[in-house]
Amino acid sequence: MVESAAASRTMASHSHDDRSLDDHEDVRQYNEIPEETGTSQEGTSQTKFFNGSYFVRPGSNYAETTPPPFFSYTVPRWRYLFNTTLVLLDLMMTILATVIISLLYPEAYEYTKSLGGAGRGVITMVLLACCSWIISLCSTHCYERHTMGEGYALYNKLVKASFMDFIMLCTINYLFKLDQPRIFNALIPILTLMLTIIERWLARRFLHRHRREGKGFGYPTIIIGSPESIHDTIVQLRNSKSLGYIPIAVCPVKASAGNTPNAPRRLLSVPFTADDGDEAELIALPLDSHLPITAKYLKAQTVLIADVLTRDSETMRALSLAIESMGIELAQTASLADLNAAQLHFRSNPLMPVLTAQLTQYSTITRIFKRLSDIFFSLIAIIISSPIMLVVALLIKHEDGGPVFFRQQRIGVYGKPFTMYKFRSMNVNAEAIKKQLAEEYGIEDRFVFKLKNDPRVTRIGHFIRKTSIDEIPQFFNVLKGDMSLVGPRPPLPEEVARYGTLYSARLLVKPGITGPWQVSGRSNLTQEQSEFVDVSYIQNWSLTGDIAILLKTVVAVVRGTGSY
């Protein structure tokens, strides 16, 4: 298929001696002199993506200047400083964990101190702990681009790094016969993980605060797409500072079908009308083979595809190769329906190229390990919480004389119904007046029926809901196999009946006591946000990710985020 791309527009002559192209007054010259190659009935222009060169624009001064280093990866200065600071802080967390463990276990410390003489045993232990932790963090990509903006994925990587750290310490001690106390090999990674999670959480808050305040710490970005999608993308980037993309230029295009059904799709260059003063400062660029060199001169770090360009198009493939070969990141917005979480493999058969997708984490071994973990930890939780359950049961019975437990039919894995147990936190006639309250508050269409000031909740119910004590009986559901410790929220039958095609994927895993919904805002989330976090969890599920959610659940319970 031959695609036509947006019309090229000749850039005005501009010398790139020692002046920075971050100056809008200079950069705006790129778009001052339009040169149309063909105009459609709508006043748009169309041309092929490749117009003879990737590096020299006819009529410009590029041929007379020294081109930028195409094969170098330009890293923003702030990333060097930020990652260096992270490495130093990570080392400090390891040293601090080592000191704390040594104070808690003085006998093990004295034994280590005696190894090698002159304190060399202690130095060896500290160096080993530091090197092992940094190597583990690097191996799990904790210092890579965008890692600090990923949130849940970041904590998932930290948990993986902790496991790797433990294995590495044990292996090195065994192979080199260092004779370090086993207590250090086991506890130092665990305590280091806890301290590093706190450190990275504070670092993320610092990063996001500075981005909100417009103090940099972002990636200059060129956005390609339809004008409508470009506007929406800019608004989303303003609202979500975790991504870190800072728009500096736009490339507005639209797709136009041919006159016949089998005609190739064409890309047309269209005008871009700014919605506000910030958008008016953006540079408008044409989509052609000179876009990569322009992005390089503009010092762009990312080219973000909002829409129009499809992953299997020739223009997209040529653009991606040119962009990535210059060390610039190519990003593309994706919906939940995309195969973005699967392991993709391209089988380049000349007769029929095939793209295969596989979620490797859903193996029999990981499922067995998850089930065994559910049984073990649910038993521990039931034993530890039994005194609390006894007290709560007496308080519920004493308040209104009604039943202690609330039993309700929920839908489990693959759509199988089961009875879920909770401590009763509402009046005995709560279900009878639910429909009336939904009509009064205008929330009949919401999947999750939650009211901040629900008149049905009892006095003790307010307390056990705020502290999530009402969820403790669900550990019996976990023990039975109806639920898991971590998973999507168990839905009601009427909710499942209204599921769309994509959202029904949440029934492919067991519901959980806690999950992405509980640690992402709970009842404060909109219906769309609830759907997003659930489907994203299924796409990116991992055992270490479940551990990260359990750790975040403790924080969410203490803070009472979204619980009512």
C-alpha positions as CSV (number, residue, x, y, z in Angstrom):
1,M,0.0,0.0,0.0
2,V,1.3,3.4,-0.9
3,E,0.3,6.1,1.5
4,S,0.4,9.8,0.8
5,A,1.5,12.0,3.7
6,A,1.1,15.6,4.6
7,A,2.4,18.3,2.3
8,S,5.9,19.5,2.9
9,R,6.4,23.2,3.5
10,T,9.7,24.8,2.8
11,M,11.5,26.1,5.9
12,A,12.9,29.5,5.7
13,S,16.7,29.9,5.6
14,H,18.1,29.7,9.1
15,S,21.7,29.4,10.2
16,H,22.4,26.9,12.9
17,D,25.7,28.2,14.0
18,D,25.8,28.7,17.8
19,R,22.2,29.8,18.4
20,S,19.8,27.6,20.3
21,L,16.6,26.5,18.5
22,D,14.7,26.6,21.8
23,D,14.1,30.3,21.0
24,H,10.6,30.4,19.6
25,E,11.3,33.5,17.6
26,D,14.0,31.6,15.6
27,V,12.3,28.2,15.5
28,R,9.0,29.7,14.2
29,Q,10.8,30.4,10.9
30,Y,10.4,26.6,10.1
31,N,6.8,27.2,9.2
32,E,6.8,30.7,7.7
33,I,7.0,29.8,4.0
34,P,4.5,27.2,2.9
35,E,5.0,25.3,-0.4
36,E,2.1,23.2,-1.5
37,T,2.6,20.3,-3.8
38,G,-1.0,19.6,-4.5
39,T,-4.3,20.9,-3.0
40,S,-7.5,19.0,-2.3
41,Q,-11.0,20.3,-2.4
42,E,-10.9,21.0,1.3
43,G,-7.8,23.2,1.0
44,T,-5.5,20.6,2.5
45,S,-2.3,19.4,0.8
46,Q,-1.0,16.0,0.1
47,T,2.3,14.5,-0.9
48,K,4.4,11.4,-0.4
49,F,6.2,11.0,2.9
50,F,9.6,10.6,1.3
51,N,10.5,13.7,-0.8
52,G,14.0,13.0,-1.9
53,S,16.0,13.4,1.3
54,Y,16.0,12.8,5.0
55,F,18.7,15.2,5.9
56,V,18.6,18.2,3.5
57,R,15.5,20.3,2.9
58,P,15.6,22.0,-0.5
59,G,15.8,25.8,-0.2
60,S,17.2,25.7,3.4
61,N,20.7,26.3,4.8
62,Y,20.9,22.7,6.1
63,A,23.3,21.7,3.3
64,E,25.7,24.5,4.4
65,T,25.8,23.6,8.1
66,T,27.2,20.7,10.1
67,P,24.4,18.2,10.7
68,P,23.7,17.1,14.2
69,P,25.1,13.7,15.4
70,F,22.4,11.4,14.1
71,F,23.7,8.3,15.8
72,S,24.0,9.7,19.3
73,Y,21.3,9.5,22.0
74,T,20.7,12.9,23.5
75,V,19.9,12.6,27.2
76,P,18.5,15.7,28.9
77,R,20.9,17.1,31.5
78,W,18.3,16.8,34.3
79,R,18.1,13.0,33.7
80,Y,21.9,12.7,34.4
81,L,21.5,14.6,37.6
82,F,18.3,12.9,38.6
83,N,19.6,9.4,38.0
84,T,22.9,10.2,39.7
85,T,20.9,11.4,42.8
86,L,18.8,8.2,42.7
87,V,21.9,6.0,42.6
88,L,23.4,7.9,45.6
89,L,20.1,7.6,47.5
90,D,19.8,3.9,46.7
91,L,23.3,3.4,48.1
92,M,22.4,5.3,51.2
93,M,19.3,3.1,51.7
94,T,21.4,0.0,51.5
95,I,24.0,1.3,53.9
96,L,21.2,2.4,56.3
97,A,19.5,-1.0,56.1
98,T,22.9,-2.7,56.8
99,V,23.4,-0.5,59.9
100,I,19.9,-1.2,61.2
101,I,20.3,-4.9,60.8
102,S,23.7,-4.8,62.5
103,L,22.1,-3.0,65.5
104,L,19.3,-5.4,65.7
105,Y,21.6,-8.5,65.5
106,P,24.8,-7.5,67.3
107,E,26.1,-11.1,67.4
108,A,26.0,-11.4,63.7
109,Y,27.7,-8.1,63.3
110,E,30.5,-9.0,65.7
111,Y,31.0,-12.3,63.8
112,T,31.2,-10.3,60.5
113,K,33.6,-7.8,62.1
114,S,36.0,-10.6,63.0
115,L,36.2,-12.0,59.4
116,G,39.4,-11.0,57.7
117,G,40.6,-8.8,60.6
118,A,40.9,-5.0,60.8
119,G,37.3,-4.5,59.9
120,R,37.6,-5.9,56.4
121,G,34.6,-8.2,57.0
122,V,32.4,-5.2,57.7
123,I,33.7,-3.4,54.6
124,T,33.2,-6.5,52.5
125,M,29.7,-6.8,53.7
126,V,28.8,-3.2,53.0
127,L,30.4,-3.2,49.6
128,L,28.7,-6.4,48.7
129,A,25.3,-5.2,49.8
130,C,25.7,-1.9,47.8
131,C,27.0,-3.5,44.6
132,S,24.4,-6.2,44.6
133,W,21.5,-3.8,45.1
134,I,22.7,-1.4,42.4
135,I,23.2,-4.3,40.0
136,S,19.7,-5.6,40.8
137,L,18.1,-2.2,40.2
138,C,19.9,-1.8,36.9
139,S,18.9,-5.4,35.8
140,T,15.2,-4.6,36.5
141,H,15.4,-1.3,34.6
142,C,14.8,0.9,37.6
143,Y,16.9,3.7,36.2
144,E,15.5,3.7,32.6
145,R,13.5,6.4,31.0
146,H,10.0,7.1,32.3
147,T,10.5,4.6,35.2
148,M,9.8,7.3,37.8
149,G,6.5,8.1,36.2
150,E,5.1,4.6,36.1
151,G,4.0,4.3,39.7
152,Y,2.7,0.8,40.2
153,A,5.2,-0.6,37.6
154,L,8.0,1.1,39.4
155,Y,7.2,-0.7,42.7
156,N,6.8,-3.9,40.8
157,K,10.4,-3.5,39.5
158,L,11.7,-2.7,43.0
159,V,10.2,-5.9,44.4
160,K,11.8,-7.9,41.5
161,A,15.1,-6.2,42.3
162,S,14.8,-7.2,46.0
163,F,14.3,-10.9,45.0
164,M,17.3,-10.6,42.7
165,D,19.4,-9.0,45.4
166,F,18.7,-11.8,47.8
167,I,19.6,-14.5,45.3
168,M,22.8,-12.6,44.3
169,L,23.9,-12.2,47.9
170,C,23.4,-15.9,48.7
171,T,25.1,-17.0,45.5
172,I,28.2,-14.8,46.0
173,N,28.5,-15.9,49.6
174,Y,28.3,-19.5,48.6
175,L,30.7,-19.4,45.6
176,F,33.4,-17.3,47.3
177,K,32.9,-18.8,50.7
178,L,32.6,-15.4,52.4
179,D,31.0,-16.9,55.4
180,Q,28.7,-13.9,56.0
181,P,25.8,-14.5,58.4
182,R,22.6,-15.7,56.7
183,I,20.5,-13.2,58.6
184,F,22.2,-10.4,56.7
185,N,21.6,-12.1,53.3
186,A,17.9,-12.4,54.1
187,L,17.0,-9.2,56.0
188,I,19.2,-6.6,54.3
189,P,17.3,-7.0,50.9
190,I,14.0,-6.8,52.6
191,L,14.7,-3.7,54.7
192,T,16.5,-2.1,51.7
193,L,13.4,-2.6,49.6
194,M,11.2,-0.9,52.2
195,L,13.5,2.1,52.5
196,T,13.9,2.4,48.7
197,I,10.2,2.3,48.2
198,I,9.9,5.3,50.6
199,E,12.8,7.0,48.9
200,R,11.4,6.5,45.3
201,W,7.9,7.7,46.5
202,L,9.4,10.9,47.7
203,A,11.5,11.3,44.5
204,R,8.3,10.8,42.4
205,R,6.5,13.5,44.4
206,F,9.5,15.8,43.9
207,L,9.5,15.1,40.1
208,H,5.7,15.5,39.6
209,R,5.6,18.7,41.7
210,H,8.3,20.4,39.7
211,R,6.6,19.3,36.4
212,R,3.3,20.8,37.7
213,E,5.1,24.0,38.5
214,G,6.6,24.2,35.1
215,K,10.2,23.8,36.3
216,G,11.3,21.3,33.6
217,F,12.1,17.7,34.3
218,G,10.3,16.7,31.1
219,Y,10.9,15.5,27.6
220,P,10.4,18.0,24.7
221,T,7.8,16.3,22.5
222,I,6.4,16.7,18.9
223,I,2.8,15.5,18.6
224,I,1.6,14.0,15.3
225,G,-2.1,13.4,14.7
226,S,-5.4,15.0,13.7
227,P,-6.0,18.5,15.1
228,E,-8.8,17.2,17.4
229,S,-6.6,14.5,18.8
230,I,-3.6,16.9,19.2
231,H,-5.8,19.2,21.3
232,D,-7.0,16.2,23.5
233,T,-3.5,14.9,23.9
234,I,-2.2,18.3,25.0
235,V,-4.9,18.6,27.6
236,Q,-4.2,15.1,28.9
237,L,-0.4,15.8,29.1
238,R,-1.2,19.0,31.1
239,N,-3.4,17.0,33.5
240,S,-1.0,14.0,33.9
241,K,2.5,15.1,34.8
242,S,3.6,11.5,35.3
243,L,4.2,11.0,31.6
244,G,6.6,14.0,31.5
245,Y,6.0,14.9,27.8
246,I,6.3,18.6,27.1
247,P,4.8,19.6,23.7
248,I,7.0,21.9,21.7
249,A,5.7,21.3,18.2
250,V,2.7,19.7,16.4
251,C,2.3,17.9,13.1
252,P,-1.5,18.1,12.1
253,V,-2.7,15.6,9.5
254,K,-5.8,13.7,8.8
255,A,-6.6,10.5,6.9
256,S,-8.6,10.6,3.7
257,A,-10.0,7.5,1.9
258,G,-9.8,7.2,-1.8
259,N,-12.7,7.3,-4.3
260,T,-13.0,3.5,-4.4
261,P,-13.1,1.0,-1.5
262,N,-9.8,-0.5,-2.5
263,A,-8.1,2.9,-3.0
264,P,-5.1,3.5,-0.7
265,R,-5.6,5.7,2.3
266,R,-4.0,9.2,2.0
267,L,-2.7,11.5,4.7
268,L,-3.5,15.1,4.2
269,S,-1.9,18.2,5.8
270,V,-4.4,20.3,7.6
271,P,-4.2,23.7,9.4
272,F,-3.8,23.8,13.2
273,T,-5.8,26.4,15.1
274,A,-4.6,27.0,18.7
275,D,-7.2,26.8,21.5
276,D,-5.2,28.9,23.9
277,G,-2.0,30.9,24.3
278,D,0.1,27.9,25.2
279,E,-0.9,26.1,22.0
280,A,-0.2,29.2,20.0
281,E,3.4,29.0,21.0
282,L,3.8,25.5,19.4
283,I,5.5,25.1,16.1
284,A,3.4,23.5,13.2
285,L,5.5,21.1,11.1
286,P,4.7,19.1,8.0
287,L,4.8,15.3,8.0
288,D,7.5,14.3,5.6
289,S,11.0,12.8,5.6
290,H,12.5,16.0,6.9
291,L,10.6,15.7,10.2
292,P,13.3,13.6,11.9
293,I,16.0,16.1,11.2
294,T,13.8,18.9,12.3
295,A,13.1,17.1,15.5
296,K,16.8,16.7,16.0
297,Y,17.5,20.4,15.5
298,L,14.6,21.2,17.9
299,K,16.2,19.0,20.5
300,A,13.1,17.0,20.8
301,Q,13.3,13.9,23.0
302,T,10.1,12.2,21.8
303,V,7.8,12.1,18.8
304,L,4.3,11.1,20.0
305,I,1.8,9.7,17.6
306,A,-1.7,10.6,18.8
307,D,-3.7,9.0,16.0
308,V,-4.1,8.7,12.2
309,L,-0.9,6.8,11.6
310,T,-1.3,3.0,12.1
311,R,1.3,0.6,13.3
312,D,1.2,-1.4,10.0
313,S,1.5,1.5,7.6
314,E,4.5,2.1,5.4
315,T,4.7,5.8,6.5
316,M,4.7,4.7,10.2
317,R,7.4,2.2,9.6
318,A,9.7,4.6,7.7
319,L,9.1,7.4,10.2
320,S,9.8,5.1,13.2
321,L,13.1,3.9,11.6
322,A,14.2,7.5,10.9
323,I,13.2,8.8,14.3
324,E,14.7,5.9,16.3
325,S,17.9,5.9,14.3
326,M,18.6,9.4,15.5
327,G,18.2,8.5,19.2
328,I,14.8,10.1,19.5
329,E,12.0,8.1,21.3
330,L,9.0,7.2,19.2
331,A,5.8,6.9,21.3
332,Q,2.2,6.1,20.3
333,T,-0.9,6.5,22.3
334,A,-2.6,3.1,22.8
335,S,-6.1,2.0,24.0
336,L,-6.6,-0.8,26.4
337,A,-7.6,-3.0,23.5
338,D,-4.1,-2.8,22.1
339,L,-1.7,-5.8,22.5
340,N,0.6,-3.5,24.4
341,A,1.2,-5.8,27.3
342,A,1.8,-9.0,25.4
343,Q,5.1,-10.3,24.3
344,L,5.1,-9.7,20.6
345,H,7.1,-11.7,18.1
346,F,7.2,-10.9,14.4
347,R,7.5,-14.0,12.2
348,S,9.0,-12.7,9.0
349,N,7.7,-15.4,6.6
350,P,8.0,-14.0,3.1
351,L,4.6,-15.6,2.1
352,M,2.6,-14.5,5.1
353,P,4.2,-12.3,7.9
354,V,2.6,-13.1,11.2
355,L,2.6,-11.2,14.5
356,T,2.2,-13.5,17.6
357,A,1.2,-12.3,21.1
358,Q,1.6,-14.0,24.4
359,L,1.2,-13.0,28.0
360,T,4.0,-15.1,29.4
361,Q,3.1,-14.5,33.1
362,Y,0.0,-16.6,32.9
363,S,1.8,-20.0,33.1
364,T,0.8,-23.0,35.1
365,I,3.7,-22.6,37.5
366,T,2.9,-19.0,38.4
367,R,-0.8,-19.9,38.8
368,I,0.1,-22.7,41.2
369,F,2.5,-20.5,43.2
370,K,-0.2,-17.8,43.4
371,R,-2.7,-20.3,44.8
372,L,-0.3,-21.7,47.3
373,S,0.5,-18.1,48.4
374,D,-3.2,-17.4,48.8
375,I,-3.7,-20.4,51.0
376,F,-0.7,-19.7,53.2
377,F,-1.3,-16.0,53.7
378,S,-5.0,-16.3,54.2
379,L,-4.5,-18.8,56.9
380,I,-2.0,-16.5,58.6
381,A,-4.4,-13.6,58.3
382,I,-7.3,-15.5,59.8
383,I,-5.3,-16.6,62.8
384,I,-3.8,-13.2,63.5
385,S,-7.1,-11.3,63.0
386,S,-9.3,-13.7,64.9
387,P,-9.4,-11.5,68.1
388,I,-10.3,-8.5,66.0
389,M,-13.1,-10.5,64.3
390,L,-14.5,-11.6,67.6
391,V,-14.6,-8.0,69.0
392,V,-16.2,-6.6,65.7
393,A,-18.8,-9.4,65.7
394,L,-19.9,-8.5,69.2
395,L,-20.1,-4.8,68.4
396,I,-22.2,-5.4,65.3
397,K,-24.6,-7.7,67.2
398,H,-24.9,-5.3,70.1
399,E,-25.7,-2.3,67.9
400,D,-29.0,-3.5,66.3
401,G,-29.2,-7.2,66.9
402,G,-28.9,-8.1,63.2
403,P,-26.7,-10.7,61.6
404,V,-22.9,-10.3,62.0
405,F,-22.0,-11.2,58.5
406,F,-23.2,-9.9,55.2
407,R,-23.6,-12.5,52.5
408,Q,-23.9,-11.5,48.9
409,Q,-23.7,-13.3,45.6
410,R,-20.7,-12.1,43.5
411,I,-19.3,-13.3,40.2
412,G,-15.9,-15.0,40.2
413,V,-13.4,-16.2,37.7
414,Y,-14.9,-17.1,34.2
415,G,-18.3,-15.8,35.4
416,K,-18.9,-18.4,38.1
417,P,-21.1,-17.1,41.0
418,F,-20.0,-17.5,44.6
419,T,-21.1,-16.2,48.0
420,M,-18.9,-13.4,49.4
421,Y,-18.6,-12.8,53.1
422,K,-18.1,-9.4,54.8
423,F,-18.9,-7.9,58.2
424,R,-22.2,-6.2,58.0
425,S,-21.7,-2.4,57.9
426,M,-25.3,-1.4,56.9
427,N,-28.8,-1.6,58.2
428,V,-30.6,-4.9,57.7
429,N,-32.9,-3.3,55.0
430,A,-30.0,-1.7,53.1
431,E,-30.6,-3.6,49.9
432,A,-34.3,-2.8,49.9
433,I,-33.7,1.0,49.7
434,K,-30.7,0.8,47.4
435,K,-32.7,1.5,44.2
436,Q,-34.4,4.5,45.8
437,L,-31.1,6.0,46.8
438,A,-29.7,5.4,43.3
439,E,-32.5,7.3,41.8
440,E,-32.2,10.2,44.3
441,Y,-28.5,10.6,43.6
442,G,-28.7,10.0,39.9
443,I,-26.2,7.1,39.8
444,E,-28.3,4.3,38.4
445,D,-25.8,3.8,35.6
446,R,-22.6,3.4,37.8
447,F,-21.1,-0.1,38.2
448,V,-19.9,0.7,41.7
449,F,-22.7,2.0,44.0
450,K,-21.0,4.1,46.7
451,L,-22.2,7.1,48.6
452,K,-20.0,9.3,50.8
453,N,-22.8,9.9,53.3
454,D,-24.8,6.7,52.9
455,P,-27.7,6.7,55.4
456,R,-27.7,2.9,55.4
457,V,-24.3,2.6,57.1
458,T,-24.4,1.9,60.9
459,R,-22.2,3.6,63.5
460,I,-19.8,0.7,63.8
461,G,-20.1,0.3,60.0
462,H,-18.5,3.7,59.4
463,F,-15.5,2.6,61.5
464,I,-15.0,-0.9,60.0
465,R,-15.4,0.5,56.4
466,K,-12.8,3.3,57.0
467,T,-10.3,0.8,58.4
468,S,-11.3,-1.9,55.9
469,I,-12.0,-4.3,58.8
470,D,-15.3,-5.3,57.1
471,E,-13.2,-7.1,54.4
472,I,-11.5,-9.5,56.8
473,P,-14.1,-12.3,56.4
474,Q,-13.1,-12.5,52.7
475,F,-10.0,-14.4,53.7
476,F,-12.3,-17.3,54.1
477,N,-13.3,-16.8,50.4
478,V,-9.6,-16.9,49.6
479,L,-9.1,-20.1,51.5
480,K,-12.0,-21.7,49.7
481,G,-10.6,-20.7,46.3
482,D,-13.4,-18.3,45.3
483,M,-11.1,-15.2,45.6
484,S,-7.4,-14.3,45.7
485,L,-5.5,-11.9,47.9
486,V,-5.0,-9.6,44.9
487,G,-7.3,-9.1,42.0
488,P,-10.1,-7.0,40.6
489,R,-13.0,-6.1,42.8
490,P,-15.6,-8.9,42.9
491,P,-18.6,-7.7,40.8
492,L,-22.3,-8.1,41.3
493,P,-24.3,-10.1,38.7
494,E,-26.1,-7.0,37.5
495,E,-22.8,-5.3,36.9
496,V,-21.5,-8.2,34.9
497,A,-24.7,-8.1,32.8
498,R,-23.7,-4.6,31.6
499,Y,-20.1,-5.3,30.9
500,G,-18.7,-4.4,27.5
501,T,-16.5,-6.7,25.4
502,L,-13.2,-5.4,26.7
503,Y,-14.2,-4.9,30.4
504,S,-15.4,-8.5,30.5
505,A,-11.8,-9.5,30.5
506,R,-11.7,-8.9,34.3
507,L,-13.5,-12.2,34.7
508,L,-10.5,-14.1,33.4
509,V,-8.8,-13.8,36.8
510,K,-10.0,-14.4,40.3
511,P,-11.4,-11.3,42.2
512,G,-9.3,-10.1,45.1
513,I,-9.6,-8.7,48.6
514,T,-7.4,-5.9,47.4
515,G,-6.3,-4.9,43.9
516,P,-5.6,-2.0,41.6
517,W,-9.0,-0.4,42.3
518,Q,-8.3,-0.2,46.1
519,V,-4.9,1.3,45.8
520,S,-5.7,3.8,43.0
521,G,-8.4,5.8,44.7
522,R,-11.2,3.3,45.4
523,S,-14.6,5.0,45.4
524,N,-13.1,8.3,44.2
525,L,-12.5,6.8,40.8
526,T,-14.9,7.3,37.9
527,Q,-16.4,4.4,36.0
528,E,-13.9,4.8,33.2
529,Q,-10.9,5.0,35.5
530,S,-12.1,1.9,37.4
531,E,-12.3,0.0,34.1
532,F,-8.9,1.2,33.0
533,V,-7.1,0.1,36.2
534,D,-8.8,-3.3,36.2
535,V,-8.0,-4.2,32.6
536,S,-4.5,-2.8,32.9
537,Y,-3.9,-5.1,35.9
538,I,-4.9,-8.1,33.9
539,Q,-2.6,-7.1,31.0
540,N,0.4,-6.5,33.3
541,W,-0.2,-9.0,36.0
542,S,2.8,-10.5,37.8
543,L,3.5,-12.0,41.2
544,T,5.9,-9.2,42.1
545,G,3.2,-6.8,41.0
546,D,0.8,-8.4,43.5
547,I,3.4,-7.9,46.3
548,A,3.6,-4.2,45.3
549,I,-0.2,-3.8,45.5
550,L,-0.2,-5.5,48.9
551,L,2.4,-3.0,50.1
552,K,0.4,-0.1,48.7
553,T,-2.8,-1.4,50.3
554,V,-1.3,-0.9,53.7
555,V,-0.7,2.8,52.8
556,A,-4.2,3.1,51.4
557,V,-5.8,1.6,54.5
558,V,-3.8,3.8,56.8
559,R,-4.7,6.9,54.8
560,G,-8.3,5.8,54.2
561,T,-8.1,6.9,50.6
562,G,-11.5,6.7,48.9
563,S,-13.0,4.5,51.6
564,Y,-16.6,5.3,52.7
